[in-house]
């Protein structure tokens, strides 16, 4: 074979160049090793003024003159966990119709039109363990927006047509709730952990929302919506003394009342191993979740669990199942801790059907390894750095800071809870991570849920244990009542 001379010359030149550069390149260090990073700068908290109106409304104020706007958020101690089991959806309808249903003096549509003219917003809603009211306006319009809000809270009309519209929206959600495989997995996993009939896992059905009357909505509102059962945070471009006067004039006329809000429902959890399956024959991948009950953020071990979470999810689950094995589109491990009631611990993955059982076996293996051996120094350092380096972003706006403080106050946590967790994370050791992994991870007592097409699995789910098939069919609407 004849090789052109110009090619041979170029090849020889390249060889010489590689010989000359090979030594320095081989000896080159990671650029990260050439830098040293100083400790994080001290975070300066804004001045927060706290006081109460005569009607018992607790208020937090933070002046922030960066933008000519004023925002507020109120949290009312209520939640869907307090609605009757036969009327699941009542809290949500109440939260929606409070905003859309108008007042004694104007319709919801008239309120919409005025707020649109002012480029302002007012929103209301009720989730599992809180009711929320939010508003935003230009600073020159906040007095008027507070007038509208006060009218809404003190004289809600709960117009029947708006309750009916909200009910239609809920029924539309019920109709579509089995369309998304991820939504199915998350919903049914919650039922496994909290219990089929737990307030933390119940879901609206046609029958429950159709049983709700306007009188039920009014009764639910009157049970919880009082100023002495509410916390309010306001931040933005205002003068505190002037705003206090406006708050007294508007929300100050909201009458206090006798409120008997029960404690959050208990979560009686029984450790057990189960294998559960939901048939979804129209998909070519499996959604997997497995785990058990989680914890509360008030747990003294929360900082160590936070570090363990990071290592288990990113350095163990992600690296082994996705990077090394290439099995999953997404994968995680998360010991979730909540402010109000115990969260859930879950390992999860989305993987092709043909690797379903293998992915589950790998997840269980990583759980066990987490509780059997200390993490490495690089794993610990990386996990703590990820948390501490992202810490500053919790304070990059006044809105984040005061919203978090409001939430902590609502659930009975110290206002500096975030800083306490940061201090705890800084002190976490490898021994701490191993200790909490041994204490809180229970790989032999997990509940496994798989949503997918069993005919395509690599091995039968029964190789893991006895399988329970979960029915997710949607109960049909009740027959219409004849007059």
LINNORUR-V446971 format. One line per field, one symbol per residue. psi: psi as a letter, one per 30 degrees, with the letter a starting at -180 (. if undefined). A space follows every 50 residues. Layout:
psi=???
This chain:
psi=kjkkeeeeeeeeeeeeeeeefeeeeefklkefffkkkllklkkjklkkkk lklfgfjkkkkjkjgelhlkllkkkkjalffglkffhkfeeeeeeefeef faafflleeeeeeeeeefhlkkkllkaeglkkkllkllefgeeeeeeeee eeffhkfhkeeeeeeeeeeeeeeeegfgfkeeeeeeefeeeeefkegkff fklkleeefffkleeeeeeeefffileggkkkkkkailkeeeeeeeeeed fffjklljkikllkklijkkklklkkkkkifglglkkkkkbalbakffkf geeeeeeeeeeeeefdeeeeeeeefhfkelklkjjkkleelkakkkkllj llefgeeeeeeeeeeeeeeegflklleeeeeeeeeeeeffefffggleee eeeeeeeeeegglkfgeeeeeeeeeffkleeeeeeeeeefkiffhlkkkk jajefglelkfffflkkkkkkgkkklklkkkk.
